[in-house]
């Protein structure tokens, strides 16, 4: 197992571990950006309602 320092990104490099899917916390703004759109107030509100209706796993539809 790696140490916590293995998890920290280094300057100019990618993080060792990437978070994907609905297992982590995210905001409605994150969901809007995952769709490729700019987070306008209308889109953020629509995303908030979608998260309430379908649950946190809804972001998995938009992530590779």
Secondary structure, DSSP 8 states (H G I E B T S, - for coil): ---HHHHS--TTS--SS---GGGS---HHHHHHHTT----HHHHHHHHHHHHHH-GGGGGGT--
